[in-house]
Amino acid sequence: MSFIKKLLIALTILPSLTQAALITSYTDRTSFVAALGGLATIEEDFNGLSESLFTSAFDLNLGDFSIASNDVAGDSIGVRDLVTTNGSYFTPTHPENDSVDGTRFFGINGSSGGPSFTVSFSTERFVFGFDWLDGDVTDSYAMSVLGEVFENPPFDNTWDENSQYRGFFGIVSDTAFTEISFYQTDAGGTIAGFGIDNLITSQVNIVTCAENPSLPECVTPDLPEPSALALLSLGLIGLYIRRKKQL
C-alpha cells in the first residue's frame, strides 16, 4: 500500500478517534463540587415534590429535566420517601426500609429484572452528579452516558454483603450530553430498592473553562483576598486622615 493511501485512511479514521468523550468520574461529592470551581449548577433534591409512584411506563416532567421508563414491568418507581432494602444482609446492617439521605428521593422498589430509566435534560449538559442508595445485596446497577458505562464503582453489589450501601457518583465531560440511562445488570434472588437524590448538573463546559477561564460563562465572582482588604482599609484610613488635615 502506498504512503498516500495510508495517509488517506489515517485521515478518514482520525475524526472518529478524536470524537470520543473524555469523562472524569468522582465518588466523593466534596471533590466533585471542588472540581466545578464555583461555576453555575442546577440542583434537584425532590423534597418539594409530591410522592408520585408508577407501576407502568411513565414520563415524569420536572421542568429542567425529565425521568422516563418504558419497562417498569410492575415495579414501583418514582418520587418516594422509602424503599425496601436488604439492610440486615449487609455488614454493617442497615434499616429494612430506607432512603438515600433521610428525605424524599427518586427510587425503585424492584420485583424482578429492572426497571431501567432515563434522565433527559432540557439543554445540553457537561456535568452530572447524585447521591445513591443500592439496598439490594444481590443486584447491581449501571449508568450509561455518551456510550460509556459506569458500573463498578459504584453500583456493583452482586453477592457481596460487604459492598457499599450508599454513596455519591458524579461525572465531568468535555462533550455535551442530553440524557443518562440507569439499568439493572444483575438480578439475584433477594429483591430490594435503589434510589438517587440530590442531583447536580451544569450547562457550563467545565473543561473549556479550565482552558479559557476568561469566557463570560466561566467567570465567577471573586471576593477580595484578606491582604487586599487590608490594603484597601489602610488606603481609606489614609484618605480620611489627609482630608481631616485639610479641613
Protein Blocks (a to p, Z undefined) as FASTA:
>chain_A
ZZklmmmmmmmmmmmmmmpccddddfbfklmmmmnnopacdddehlmpccdddfbdcddd
ehjaccddfblnopacdddfbdcdfklmpccdddfbdcfkopacdddddfbhpacddddd
fbdcfbdcdddddfbfkbccdddeehiacfbdckbcghiakbcfbdcdddddfbdcfbdc
dddfbdcfbdcddddehiacdfbdfklmmmmmmbmklpccddddfklmmmmmmmmmmmmm
mmmmmZZ
